[in-house]
Each structure stands twice: as C-alpha cells, then as structure tokens.
C-alpha cells in the first residue's frame, strides 16, 4: 500500500497549476448519459475517482476515448445495462449520480445503495424522493435502488436539506422530463453551476443555477457539447493552507479565487496576504498563523471539504480555534491522527477545540478519508522530523499528482510503494 514520507520544515514556495475540479468532473461525466451524441470534456483531472467513474460508465456501454491533453470524450449511443453495481458504488459514493440520468434516459436504473461511509451516514433519501415526485417508481431491493419510470414529469421539489449531488441528480433528470421542474432549497455550489452550464450547452433549459431555486424546463432530447471543467476550489484551498501553515509563498495558476471567498477570508484572518487575480491566486505568510474559528455550511459558507486542512493549520497557530462541523456527523477522524503528531485537540460533539502548539513532531499517521489525508500531509509538512502518511489511496481519489506538485513547491516528500 502506498505511503507518503514527508520531511517537514520547508516553507512551500513557487508556482503550480491547479487541476480541474473532481466534484464537477464526476457529475459532468454522468451528464453524458443523457444524450446519444458525444460529450467532450477538457481539463479533466487525472484522479482515481475519475477512473472509477469512467469504468462505471464504460460498463454501461458508454464509449470512452481519452486524449493526451486532459480531454475525455464520452458517447452514450446505447446504454447496454443501466446498472451501478455494489463493488463500484462502495468505493465511490458519487456513483449515485448516474441514477437521475439513467431514469430520465432509459426509464429504469439499478443503483447500489452506497452503504457505510467514513465521514458519516450520508443517505440518499432526497435523491429518491425527488425522482418519485417526478413520477419514478422506486423500491429498495437486495441493497439496490431499483427505479422505473415512463417519461418523467416536471414537479416542484423542496429538498429537506441542501444536498449537492442530490441537486445535480435531479437537475439532470429534469432536463428530459415533460414540463417544468422547480428545485427549491437547491445547493448553490459552483460545481452545480458548472454542470448547469454544460447541460445548457447540450440544449437543456435551466435557470437559477447558483441560487437556491433552480427551474428546469424539460426538452425532448439533448445533444452533444464541448465543456471545460472548472478549476478545483478545494485543491486550491488545500495548497493555500499548506503554504500558510509552512510560512511559505505560492502562486496557483488556473485557480479561481472568486469561488473561494469563505476560505480566503479565514486565511486573511490567520494572517496571510492573499492576492486574487483572473486565473490565479497567490498567498504569502510571513509569521506564525493566528488561530481561526470556523463553521462548515453549504456554499457560499465555509466548505466541509476544507475543514480538516484548517484543523492542521489551527494545530500550529497562535491561540485557540473552534471548528464546528455541521454537514457530516463523523468528519473529525483526522483529529485523532493530528494528536499523534502532537496537536492539542478536544472534540466536543460537532465542535473541535484546537489549541495551537509551537510545533508538531513527525510520526506515522493513517489517512481515513480524502480531506483527512490532505490535513495529515499539511501537518507533515510543518512537523519536525519525518512523517509517514499511510493509506494514501484516499488522497489519490481527489488530488492530482500531489507529491509532484508539492515537490515543485520545494517540499521534501516521496511516495513509497
Ligand atoms: N443528505 C441526506 N440525504 C440525502 C442527501 C444528503 O440526508 O439524500 C445529507 C448528508 O448525509 C450530509 C448532507 O446531507 O449530511 C450533505 O450531503 P451532500 O448530499 O451535499 O453531499 P454529497 O453530495 O454526497 C458532495 C461532495 C462532497 C462534499 C459534500 C458537501 C461530490 C461528488 N461530493 O457530496 O465531497 O463533502 O458535497 O459539500 O460532489 C470530497 O470531495 O471530499 C467530498 C466528500
């Protein structure tokens, strides 16, 4: 199993390019199921989750061709079997994103229930409820969501909670439904907007993406499109926090600072100078970071996917920070591992009280999920001595060439197989 070995203590410095967003790429690939024409995506990140999704779509009969310049063409001329099996869904919850497109296009789908997840329960009841309101008959049998429908019809769907993939699933399904669908309490994440832009380029009629009410007027058919995937805001935020924690200075090319307000605000509060320009974000940190308090919530508030990285930053900051997690009920597993590096963290319900210590000390730690592993890498970069981060397959799910990028910024990091 691959591990990362990090020799801490070098401030990150230099320039790297930010990749396309994982959480935009996954729904965009599923959107190809909605048309028999080719959908061409560029700026596709080279990630384990993307490969898993390509495998899943390929098994359904989607023709996949890759070029050598981060481009993927997906052609779902015929869908041979509208099935997402357990062995794939269990490794990647985002597989649920095939449900809406399959029901809309094929009138049926069998998608495994995702099951246990390291960061919380993460049910999919809102996806199911929305599709039922659009006329699908859905049962759970042998661990699978089995859906059947004639042509879906428009509906007014009020989500009980804000869900990102739930909004994306229903928005995709609604593009081919008869009549108008209104999604209320919709997720406002930039990845939802990126998906809406691609669907619109495919001929869908969508208004309001990026707000909490999205209106979709169904059309008879969609056609192919060419779409460039948006930059990854969480990868951007992760490198910014890594630079801030190590007292470094970085320039991130291809990043979009306009979708990172809540994160940049906290970095300013921590004492960093951040500069946003079109197509790039830079950060410089000259002193020991100051602790920040934060509370995760749906976009545009502070993202849960940046919570673990800020816990690493608060661990070495001056003062005490309180981190409150409101999205996932079990997303503090990194706290225990950070403690093994010498962090002073007390968990109380959904809050973590992080008392900054002057330094962390290298040790072997274990990654429990994608963003937890990013926080351990950041901690390893600031710790004295050597840190080994075990189980980094979690990291490979969402960070393209992370050790190459960190090396480019001067980190002493190597992968051991
Ligand atoms: N929820 C329900 N019922 C549903 C759907 C969600 O109760 O039907 C609950 C979840 O249990 C959770 C909350 O609603 O407590 C929010 O979950 P959401 O559905 O928004 O999460 P998701 O769509 O499964 C996406 C990202 C996650 C990110 C969350 C929150 C993708 C592929 N995944 O997940 O990304 O943490 O939104 O922003 O877009 C990551 O990249 O590391 C990651 C986990």
Boltz pocket constraint, residues with backbone or C-beta under 6 A from the ligand:
constraints:
  - pocket:
      binder: B
      contacts: [[A, 22], [A, 23], [A, 24], [A, 26], [A, 93], [A, 94], [A, 120], [A, 121], [A, 122], [A, 123], [A, 124], [A, 125], [A, 126], [A, 127], [A, 128], [A, 161], [A, 162], [A, 163], [A, 164], [A, 165], [A, 166], [A, 303], [A, 304], [A, 305], [A, 326], [A, 327], [A, 328], [A, 329], [A, 370], [A, 371], [A, 398]]
      max_distance: 6.0
